[in-house]
């Protein structure tokens, strides 16, 4: 039957003033249950409220909609023709208010994460072991963009998350600290001049390897301390990456400063000793950064939660020998 009974919708008036969504849900529930009491129970409505609602529906559509029978109610032909469009409209509305979720065990999604080579060494082994257990279909793609590329990528969604030492990326970015990082010295265990500790004057005597990744302010701060008038460290080699420092000092008499967690990871394998610096290097925060557009994205929320679970408040796995 065509919907000829329905009152004319006035285009100049808001639809919300002409159609009550609660009434449409009542209509759908009564049609499905064929019982006013059961419909009221499912919707949390009293019997009088159900009756008033049906009265408004009948007035709105100009049709009885439901007729009483010995058991429950039966829909009129007009109600039969109305149920499909009403149910479809309600399903669309429900889909807009029910936020999607991220099913870690089922989702096949690729996440692009920006981090440095040090971040790759520190985060990826533990991260991938975890993902193999809980989210085997998730793929991680690591990128190392320039600052401009990072900002554009986070804004557009081409980059899901940035992890590392990141500052001043703009007000549209959200950030959460994972842990506070500091610098330690590394030297080979049988270094003739380093026996578990360093004196300030030794920094002028022992040759250094200094890492200076492009754009890394914390690395520049370390070299600033070493080159200052109070230290004047002896620098024999400058390299691009902190990852180079461990293998170099393991096979030479050079010493070098590296982030403490990186030192803790490589020291056992390279037979290195970790030593507290005799001068104060600036500490820095290792954080996650993401754009506010994706703050409530289920996949982004899940990935950030994984990093928090695995790496928040990261600490050295062992005490430094004095």
PyMOL commands that set and color helices and strands:
alter all, ss='L'
color gray80, all
select helices_A, chain A and resi 15-18+21-33+36-43+47-61+77-97+117-134+147-156+202-205+217-227+243-250+260-270+292-294+298-311
alter helices_A, ss='H'
color red, helices_A
select strands_A, chain A and resi 66-68+73-75+110-114+139-143+161-164+173-181+183-188+208-211+235-239+256-259+272-275+284-291
alter strands_A, ss='S'
color yellow, strands_A
deselect
rebuild
show_as cartoon
